[in-house]
């Protein structure tokens, strides 16, 4: 997938992570997009390290891995913001 596809993929993953974990997060669309894109990469890395296979294209497995990564990052972001 190209970079634009990964950004759209991350945006969707970030939006779904936000829907799964609703709350009052500052930043709105930009933070959600950033968390989604980075979450897609983090989820792909963790999934590869756990032996779930590589994330080299768009399929339902890679989508769930990206959402999982975005949820992990969103939870971490909230913990950091809560302490600060």
LOLOVO-595733 format. One record per residue (C-alpha): residue number from 1; y, x, z. Coordinates in Angstrom, 2 decimals, decimal comma, always signed. Example, Ala and Ser with C-alpha at 12.3 -4.5 7.8 and 13.67 -1.06 7.14 Angstrom:
<numis>
{1; {-4,50; +12,30; +7,80}}
{2; {-1,06; +13,67; +7,14}}
</numis>
This chain:
<numis>
{1; {+0,00; +0,00; +0,00}}
{2; {+3,55; +1,10; -0,63}}
{3; {+6,20; +1,56; +2,03}}
{4; {+7,77; -1,84; +1,30}}
{5; {+4,38; -3,50; +1,73}}
{6; {+3,91; -1,75; +5,10}}
{7; {+7,35; -2,93; +6,24}}
{8; {+6,55; -6,54; +5,29}}
{9; {+3,10; -6,18; +6,88}}
{10; {+4,74; -4,78; +10,04}}
{11; {+7,33; -7,55; +10,09}}
{12; {+4,62; -10,18; +10,01}}
{13; {+2,56; -8,34; +12,65}}
{14; {+5,63; -7,95; +14,87}}
{15; {+6,58; -11,61; +14,50}}
{16; {+3,05; -12,70; +15,42}}
{17; {+3,02; -10,31; +18,39}}
{18; {+6,31; -11,84; +19,53}}
{19; {+4,83; -15,32; +19,09}}
{20; {+1,75; -14,36; +21,13}}
{21; {+3,92; -12,74; +23,84}}
{22; {+7,12; -14,81; +23,96}}
{23; {+9,96; -13,60; +26,13}}
{24; {+13,58; -12,56; +26,26}}
{25; {+13,69; -9,26; +24,37}}
{26; {+16,96; -7,69; +23,23}}
{27; {+17,30; -6,53; +19,65}}
{28; {+15,95; -9,54; +17,79}}
{29; {+14,74; -9,00; +14,25}}
{30; {+15,34; -5,24; +14,13}}
{31; {+13,35; -4,49; +17,28}}
{32; {+10,60; -6,91; +16,24}}
{33; {+10,36; -5,28; +12,81}}
{34; {+10,34; -1,80; +14,30}}
{35; {+7,70; -2,71; +16,86}}
{36; {+5,61; -4,35; +14,14}}
{37; {+5,76; -1,41; +11,73}}
{38; {+5,11; +1,19; +14,44}}
{39; {+2,45; -1,10; +15,94}}
{40; {+0,70; -1,23; +12,59}}
{41; {+0,54; +2,56; +12,53}}
{42; {-0,45; +2,85; +16,21}}
{43; {-3,07; +0,13; +15,83}}
{44; {-4,44; +1,83; +12,73}}
{45; {-4,62; +5,16; +14,51}}
{46; {-6,33; +3,69; +17,59}}
{47; {-8,72; +1,68; +15,41}}
{48; {-9,64; +4,78; +13,43}}
{49; {-10,17; +6,82; +16,61}}
{50; {-12,39; +4,08; +18,06}}
{51; {-14,54; +4,12; +14,91}}
{52; {-13,44; +0,74; +13,57}}
{53; {-12,79; +2,27; +10,16}}
{54; {-9,65; +3,32; +8,36}}
{55; {-6,69; +1,13; +7,60}}
{56; {-6,07; +1,88; +3,95}}
{57; {-5,36; -1,56; +2,55}}
{58; {-4,58; -5,11; +3,46}}
{59; {-7,48; -7,06; +4,89}}
{60; {-7,94; -9,31; +7,89}}
{61; {-9,33; -6,50; +10,06}}
{62; {-6,33; -4,25; +9,45}}
{63; {-4,04; -7,21; +10,09}}
{64; {-5,58; -7,86; +13,52}}
{65; {-5,44; -4,14; +14,33}}
{66; {-1,73; -4,09; +13,43}}
{67; {-1,04; -7,15; +15,59}}
{68; {-2,93; -5,54; +18,48}}
{69; {-0,86; -2,36; +18,12}}
{70; {+2,36; -4,40; +18,03}}
{71; {+1,33; -6,29; +21,19}}
{72; {+0,64; -2,98; +22,96}}
{73; {+4,03; -1,61; +21,91}}
{74; {+5,83; -4,83; +22,84}}
{75; {+4,26; -4,75; +26,32}}
{76; {+5,25; -1,10; +26,70}}
{77; {+8,78; -1,84; +25,49}}
{78; {+9,13; -4,60; +28,06}}
{79; {+7,88; -2,34; +30,85}}
{80; {+10,40; +0,36; +29,93}}
{81; {+13,27; -2,13; +29,65}}
{82; {+12,34; -3,74; +32,97}}
{83; {+12,53; -0,38; +34,79}}
{84; {+15,86; +0,57; +33,18}}
</numis>
